Amino acid sequence: MSKVSIAAFAALVPVMACEGLKEAMTAHVDVVARAESQELTVERLADLMGKSPIPVSRPVAEQVADIWVSYQLLGRAGADGDSLVDIELIDKVMWPVYTQSKTQKWLQMVQQTFTVDTSTASMEAAFNEGRLLSARHILFQIPAGQAATASDSVQRKAESVLRQTNDGNFAAMAKQYGSDGTKDQGGDLGVFPPQGAMVEEFSRAVQALTPGEIGPLVKTQFGYHIVRRNTFAEVRDQFRMQYEPMLMQTAQSTYFAGVEQRSEVDVKPNAPKVVKEVAADLAGHKGNRTVVATSVLGNFTAGDVARWVGGVSQREQLRGNLQAAPDSMLPNFVKSLLLQELFLKQADSAGITLDSNEVNSVRSAFKGLVRNSWAGLRVAPEMLADSAKDRSEKRQLAATRVDAYLSRLLAQQEGFVEIPPPLAEALRERYDGNVREAGIVRVVELAGRIRASADSARAAAQPPSAVPLPKDTGKDGSR
C-alpha cells in the first residue's frame, strides 16, 4: 500500500469510528427488544407497564421484555413450522435435567455406602440425649385480653390439676382438662426437634425432664402447661422415622465436606459481588471468565455461575433472591454450584449414564413444552394455518397474536404462559433476539410518568367525601 493510500485510510478511520459511534448512539433508540424482524418499542412497553398494575421497576421491565422476545421467537417457530425437534439442540438446552439425573444416580450409589447405627440401643441413647424430643402436655389457656387476676386463676387451676396428675392418668387428664387440638390424643405432641418446632420455653422444659417424668408448670405465650416427657419405648417407631433421615443427612454432610476438602475448593473474596452482578445480567456474563472459586477441576468462573443459574427451573425467582441475599450467604451458594460440578465429574468417572428411556423421556418433555406454549399463545402451526396462507402472513399473524396476548397479560386478562429456561435458550439458539439495556432505562422512566399521571387522574375522578372535612381552626376557635 502506498504512503498516500495509507494516509488516506488513516484519515478515514476516525470518520468511520465517529459515524459508527453516532449510529450506535442514535439508531433504534426507541427499541427496547427485538425478535427477528419484530421490534418492541420503548413507548409501547412503557405504555403497557404504566397502565398495568405490575410494579414499574428495572427488573420487571427486563423480565417483560425478555418474555416478549421468547413469545415472539416462539411465534416465529410456529409460523415456520419449526417444532424445535433437533436432537442436538434439545440435548444442549436440557443439560440441567441430564446433569441432575446423573448426579442423583451417583449420590444414590454413594449413599448406599454410608454406615449408620440404627440399633435399638443406639437410638435409645440418642433419644435420651435429646437428639429428638417427645412429650405430652395439658394446656390451660389464658383468655386473650384478660387481666392478671384471670391469669392467676388459670395458674391455680393448672396447679390443682398438676397435683392430681401422674404417669398412669396423664392422657386421661389431658382429654379432660386440655384446651388445644392435642387433647383428644391425650396431649400427645409426637416427636419433634429440640429447636424450632416448639416455643423456646417449652422445649427447654422438656429437655430438663428425664423420659417418663412430669415436670413443674411451664408458662408460655399460650398459657400454662403440664408437661410429661415420653419414654423411648412409647415413641420408638416415630423416633426411628425421623432419626434415620437425620443420620443419613449427617453422613451426607460429612461426605460433602470430604469432597470439598479433597477437591481443594476455595471460594474467592469477590464471589458475593460477582454473583450479584451475574444474577442481574445472566446474558451479559455468559462468557465472563472472572474467577470466583477454584478446585482440582480448575477455575470456576462468573460464566459458570451464569450457566448454572440460567438452568434452574425457577430462574427468575433465584435471580431475585441472589440479588437480595446478604453477602455472607453467597460463598456457600458458589460452593454448592462447584460441588455439583465435582459430583458430575465423579459420576462421569464412575460411568454413570442415562438409559435410552430416560433420554427419550427428557426429549419428549421438551417437545411437550413447545406444543403447550404454542397452544397457550395460539401460535401453533395449525392455528396459524386457519387464518394465513403463506409463511409471511403466518409470521405476521403470529407476531400480532403475541402482541395482543402480552397486552391482555399485563392487564391481568390472561393467564401467564411460562417459557421454561431450556425452551427460552433453544429459541435464542435458533433465532435472533435480544433486550437492549439502554431501552430498559428509558422504559422505566417513561412508564413511571405514565403511572403517576394515571394515578393522578384516578384520584381526581374520585367523588368527594360524603362527610366534609373540617377546615383549619384558628387559635381563637374561629373557622
C-alpha positions in Angstrom: 0.0 0.0 0.0 1.4 3.4 -0.9 2.1 6.2 1.6 -0.8 8.2 0.0 -3.3 5.4 0.4 -2.1 4.6 3.9 -2.6 8.3 4.8 -6.0 8.3 3.2 -7.0 5.2 5.1 -5.7 6.6 8.4 -7.7 9.8 7.8 -10.8 7.7 7.1 -10.6 5.6 10.3 -11.6 8.4 12.7 -14.5 9.4 10.4 -15.7 5.8 10.3 -15.3 5.4 14.0 -17.3 8.6 14.7 -20.0 7.6 12.3 -20.2 4.1 13.9 -20.4 5.6 17.3 -23.1 8.0 16.2 -25.1 5.2 14.7 -24.7 3.1 17.9 -25.9 6.0 20.0 -28.8 7.0 17.8 -30.1 4.0 15.8 -33.1 2.3 17.2 -33.0 4.3 20.4 -36.8 3.8 20.6 -36.5 0.0 20.6 -36.2 -2.0 23.8 -36.3 -5.5 22.4 -36.0 -7.3 19.1 -37.0 -10.8 18.0 -36.1 -11.5 14.4 -37.9 -8.8 12.3 -40.2 -7.8 15.2 -39.4 -4.9 17.5 -40.8 -3.8 20.8 -40.6 -0.1 21.2 -39.8 1.8 24.3 -43.1 3.7 24.0 -45.2 0.6 23.7 -43.7 -1.3 26.6 -43.8 1.8 28.8 -47.4 2.3 28.0 -48.3 -1.3 28.8 -46.4 -1.2 32.1 -47.6 2.3 33.1 -51.2 1.4 32.6 -51.0 -2.1 34.2 -50.9 -3.0 37.9 -47.4 -4.5 37.8 -44.5 -2.7 39.5 -42.6 -0.2 37.5 -39.0 -1.2 38.0 -36.0 -2.2 36.0 -36.1 -5.9 36.9 -39.8 -6.1 36.0 -39.2 -4.3 32.7 -36.3 -6.6 31.9 -38.5 -9.7 32.6 -41.4 -8.4 30.5 -39.1 -7.6 27.6 -37.4 -10.9 27.8 -40.7 -12.7 27.9 -41.8 -10.8 24.8 -38.7 -11.9 23.0 -39.4 -15.6 23.9 -43.0 -15.3 22.8 -42.2 -13.7 19.5 -39.5 -16.2 18.7 -41.9 -19.0 19.6 -44.4 -17.4 17.3 -41.8 -17.3 14.6 -41.1 -21.0 15.1 -44.8 -21.7 14.8 -45.2 -19.7 11.6 -42.2 -21.6 10.1 -43.5 -25.0 11.3 -40.3 -25.4 13.3 -41.1 -27.8 16.2 -37.5 -27.4 17.6 -37.1 -31.2 17.4 -33.4 -31.1 16.6 -32.0 -33.7 19.0 -28.6 -31.9 19.3 -30.4 -28.7 20.2 -32.7 -30.4 22.7 -29.8 -32.2 24.4 -27.8 -28.9 24.6 -30.5 -26.9 26.3 -31.7 -29.8 28.5 -28.3 -30.2 30.1 -29.5 -29.2 33.6 -32.0 -32.1 33.5 -29.4 -34.6 32.3 -26.9 -33.3 34.9 -29.3 -33.5 37.7 -30.4 -37.1 36.8 -26.7 -38.2 36.6 -25.8 -36.5 39.8 -28.8 -38.0 41.6 -27.8 -41.5 40.4 -24.3 -41.0 41.6 -25.3 -39.7 45.0 -27.8 -42.6 45.5 -24.9 -45.0 44.8 -22.7 -43.1 47.4 -25.5 -43.2 50.0 -25.5 -47.0 49.8 -22.0 -46.9 51.2 -23.0 -44.8 54.2 -23.0 -46.8 57.5 -25.3 -45.5 60.2 -26.1 -47.2 63.5 -29.8 -47.7 63.9 -29.7 -50.4 66.6 -32.2 -50.1 69.3 -29.6 -49.3 71.9 -28.0 -46.6 69.8 -31.4 -45.0 69.1 -32.5 -45.1 72.7 -29.2 -43.4 73.7 -29.8 -40.7 71.1 -33.4 -40.3 72.4 -32.3 -39.9 76.0 -29.6 -37.4 74.9 -32.4 -35.3 73.4 -31.4 -35.5 69.7 -35.1 -35.5 69.2 -37.8 -34.8 71.8 -41.2 -36.2 72.5 -43.8 -35.1 75.1 -47.4 -34.8 76.1 -48.9 -31.7 77.7 -52.1 -30.3 79.2 -52.6 -26.7 78.2 -54.5 -24.2 80.3 -55.1 -21.2 78.0 -55.2 -17.7 79.4 -58.2 -15.8 77.8 -57.0 -13.2 75.4 -57.1 -9.7 76.8 -57.8 -10.8 80.4 -56.4 -9.1 83.4 -53.7 -10.5 85.6 -56.3 -11.9 88.0 -57.6 -14.1 85.2 -54.0 -15.4 84.7 -53.7 -16.1 88.4 -57.0 -18.1 88.3 -55.8 -20.2 85.4 -52.5 -20.9 87.1 -54.2 -22.0 90.3 -56.4 -24.4 88.3 -53.4 -25.8 86.5 -51.5 -26.3 89.7 -54.6 -28.1 91.1 -54.7 -30.5 88.1 -51.0 -31.0 88.3 -51.3 -32.3 91.9 -53.8 -34.9 90.7 -51.8 -36.0 87.6 -49.5 -38.9 87.5 -47.9 -41.2 84.9 -50.8 -43.5 84.7 -53.6 -40.9 84.2 -51.8 -38.3 82.2 -53.6 -39.0 78.9 -57.0 -39.1 80.6 -56.4 -35.8 82.4 -55.3 -34.2 79.1 -58.5 -35.3 77.5 -60.5 -33.9 80.4 -58.7 -30.6 81.0 -56.7 -29.8 77.8 -57.7 -26.8 75.7 -55.9 -27.3 72.5 -56.0 -29.6 69.5 -54.0 -32.3 71.2 -56.5 -33.0 74.0 -58.2 -35.8 72.0 -54.9 -37.6 71.6 -54.2 -37.3 75.3 -52.0 -34.2 74.8 -49.5 -36.1 72.6 -47.2 -33.8 70.7 -45.3 -36.6 68.9 -41.6 -36.4 68.1 -40.1 -33.0 67.4 -36.6 -31.4 67.1 -35.2 -29.6 70.1 -35.1 -26.3 68.3 -37.6 -24.6 66.1 -40.7 -26.8 66.5 -41.9 -25.5 69.8 -41.6 -22.2 71.6 -38.2 -22.0 73.5 -39.6 -22.1 77.0 -41.5 -25.3 76.2 -38.5 -27.1 74.6 -36.3 -26.2 77.5 -38.8 -27.6 79.9 -39.0 -30.9 78.0 -35.2 -31.2 77.8 -34.9 -30.6 81.6 -37.0 -33.8 82.2 -35.9 -37.4 82.1 -38.0 -39.7 80.0 -41.2 -40.6 81.8 -41.0 -37.6 84.2 -43.7 -35.0 84.7 -42.3 -31.5 85.4 -43.5 -28.3 87.1 -45.8 -25.9 85.4 -44.4 -24.2 82.3 -45.7 -20.8 81.3 -45.5 -19.8 77.6 -47.3 -17.3 75.4 -50.1 -19.9 75.0 -50.8 -20.3 78.7 -49.8 -22.8 81.4 -48.6 -26.3 80.5 -48.3 -29.5 82.5 -45.6 -31.4 80.7 -44.6 -35.0 80.6 -41.6 -36.3 78.6 -42.4 -39.5 76.8 -40.2 -42.6 77.1 -38.3 -44.2 74.1 -40.5 -47.3 74.3 -43.6 -45.2 73.8 -42.4 -43.5 70.7 -39.8 -45.9 69.2 -41.4 -46.1 65.7 -42.0 -42.4 65.4 -38.4 -41.7 66.6 -37.0 -44.1 64.1 -38.8 -42.5 61.2 -37.3 -39.1 62.0 -34.0 -40.2 63.3 -32.8 -42.4 60.4 -33.1 -39.5 57.9 -31.1 -37.3 60.4 -28.3 -39.9 60.4 -28.3 -40.1 56.6 -28.2 -36.3 56.4 -25.3 -36.2 58.8 -23.5 -38.9 56.7 -24.2 -37.0 53.5 -22.9 -33.7 55.0 -19.8 -35.5 56.1 -19.3 -36.8 52.6 -19.8 -33.4 51.1 -17.3 -31.9 53.4 -14.8 -34.6 52.5 -15.3 -33.9 48.8 -14.9 -30.2 49.4 -11.6 -30.7 51.3 -10.1 -33.3 48.9 -11.1 -31.2 45.9 -9.4 -28.1 47.4 -12.4 -25.9 47.0 -11.5 -22.2 47.5 -14.2 -19.5 47.1 -12.6 -16.1 46.3 -13.4 -12.9 48.2 -15.0 -11.4 45.1 -17.7 -14.1 44.9 -20.6 -12.2 46.5 -20.1 -9.1 44.3 -19.7 -11.2 41.2 -22.7 -13.4 41.9 -25.0 -10.4 42.3 -23.7 -9.0 39.1 -24.3 -12.3 37.3 -27.8 -12.5 38.8 -28.6 -9.0 37.5 -27.5 -9.8 33.9 -27.2 -13.5 33.0 -26.8 -13.0 29.3 -24.1 -10.4 29.8 -22.0 -12.7 31.9 -22.4 -15.9 29.9 -18.7 -15.9 28.8 -17.3 -14.0 31.7 -14.0 -15.6 32.8 -13.8 -13.8 36.2 -12.7 -16.5 38.7 -15.0 -16.8 41.8 -13.6 -20.1 43.0 -11.1 -22.8 42.3 -10.8 -26.6 42.8 -8.9 -29.5 41.4 -11.1 -29.0 38.3 -9.5 -25.6 37.8 -11.2 -22.2 37.7 -14.9 -21.7 38.4 -16.0 -18.5 36.7 -18.8 -15.9 36.6 -19.7 -17.6 33.3 -20.1 -20.9 35.1 -22.4 -19.3 37.7 -24.5 -17.8 34.9 -24.8 -21.2 33.2 -26.0 -22.9 36.4 -28.3 -20.1 37.4 -29.7 -20.0 33.9 -30.5 -23.7 34.0 -32.6 -23.5 37.2 -36.4 -24.0 36.6 -37.3 -21.1 38.9 -34.6 -18.9 37.4 -36.2 -15.5 37.9 -37.0 -16.2 41.5 -33.5 -17.4 42.1 -32.0 -14.3 40.4 -34.1 -12.0 42.7 -33.2 -14.0 45.8 -29.5 -13.8 45.0 -29.6 -10.1 44.4 -31.3 -9.5 47.7 -29.3 -12.1 49.7 -26.7 -10.9 52.3 -23.1 -11.3 51.0 -22.4 -13.8 53.8 -24.7 -16.4 52.2 -23.2 -16.2 48.7 -19.9 -18.0 49.2 -21.9 -21.1 50.2 -24.0 -20.7 47.1 -20.9 -20.7 44.9 -19.6 -23.7 46.8 -22.8 -25.6 46.2 -22.6 -25.0 42.5 -19.0 -26.1 42.4 -19.8 -29.2 44.3 -22.4 -30.0 41.6 -19.7 -29.9 39.0 -17.5 -32.1 41.2 -20.2 -34.6 41.7 -20.9 -34.6 37.9 -17.2 -35.3 37.3 -17.3 -38.2 39.8 -20.5 -39.5 38.1 -18.8 -39.4 34.7 -15.7 -41.1 36.1 -17.9 -43.9 37.5 -19.5 -44.4 34.1 -22.9 -43.1 35.2 -25.2 -42.6 32.2 -28.9 -42.2 31.4 -30.5 -45.1 29.6 -32.4 -44.6 26.3 -35.8 -44.5 28.1 -34.6 -41.7 30.4 -33.1 -39.7 27.5 -36.2 -40.1 25.4 -38.4 -39.0 28.3 -36.4 -35.8 28.6 -36.6 -35.1 24.9 -40.4 -35.8 24.9 -40.8 -33.4 27.8 -39.1 -30.7 25.8 -41.3 -31.3 22.8 -44.3 -31.1 25.1 -43.1 -27.7 26.3 -43.1 -26.4 22.7 -46.6 -27.7 22.0 -48.1 -26.4 25.2 -46.5 -23.0 24.8 -47.7 -22.8 21.2 -51.2 -23.6 22.3 -51.2 -21.1 25.1 -50.2 -18.3 22.8 -52.4 -19.6 19.9 -49.4 -19.7 17.5 -49.2 -23.4 16.8 -48.7 -24.1 13.1 -52.3 -25.5 12.7 -53.7 -22.5 14.5 -52.0 -20.1 12.2 -52.8 -22.0 9.0 -56.5 -21.4 9.6 -56.2 -17.7 9.0 -53.0 -17.2 7.0 -51.8 -18.6 3.7 -48.1 -18.2 3.1 -45.2 -18.0 5.5 -45.1 -14.3 5.5 -48.7 -14.0 6.5 -48.3 -16.6 9.2 -45.3 -14.7 10.7 -47.3 -11.5 10.8 -50.3 -13.2 12.3 -48.1 -14.9 15.0 -46.5 -11.6 15.9 -49.9 -9.8 16.1 -51.3 -12.5 18.4 -48.2 -12.4 20.6 -48.5 -8.6 21.0 -52.2 -8.9 21.7 -51.6 -11.6 24.3 -49.0 -9.5 26.1 -51.4 -6.6 26.3 -54.0 -8.8 27.9 -51.5 -10.5 30.2 -50.3 -7.2 31.6 -53.9 -6.1 32.0 -54.4 -9.3 34.0 -56.9 -10.5 31.5 -54.9 -13.7 30.6 -53.2 -16.4 32.4 -49.4 -16.5 32.2 -47.8 -18.8 29.6 -44.5 -19.7 31.1 -41.5 -20.3 28.8 -39.1 -22.5 30.8 -35.4 -21.7 30.6 -34.5 -24.6 28.3 -37.1 -23.5 25.8 -36.1 -19.9 26.0 -32.5 -20.9 25.4 -33.4 -23.1 22.4 -35.3 -20.2 20.9 -32.3 -17.9 21.2 -30.0 -20.6 19.8 -32.3 -21.0 16.8 -33.3 -17.4 16.2 -32.1 -13.9 16.8 -33.5 -11.9 19.7 -32.2 -9.6 22.4 -33.1 -7.0 25.0 -31.4 -3.6 25.0 -30.4 -2.3 28.4 -30.5 1.4 27.2 -34.1 0.9 26.2 -35.0 -0.6 29.6 -33.8 2.5 31.4 -36.0 4.7 29.2 -39.0 2.3 29.6 -38.8 2.6 33.4 -38.5 6.4 33.3 -41.4 6.8 30.8 -43.6 4.1 32.5 -43.2 5.9 35.8 -44.5 9.1 34.3 -47.4 7.3 32.8 -48.2 5.5 36.1 -48.1 8.8 38.0 -50.3 10.5 35.5 -52.8 7.7 35.6 -52.8 7.7 39.5 -53.4 11.4 39.5 -56.3 11.0 37.0 -57.9 8.3 39.2 -57.5 10.4 42.3 -59.1 13.4 40.6 -62.0 11.2 39.4 -62.9 10.1 42.9 -66.1 11.5 44.3 -65.9 14.0 47.2 -66.1 12.6 50.7 -69.7 12.2 51.9 -68.6 13.8 55.2 -66.9 17.2 54.6 -63.6 17.5 56.5 -63.4 20.4 59.0 -61.5 23.5 58.0 -58.5 24.7 59.9 -59.5 26.2 63.2 -57.7 29.3 64.4 -56.3 29.8 67.9 -59.5 31.6 68.9 -61.7 28.7 67.8 -62.9 30.6 64.7 -63.3 28.9 61.4 
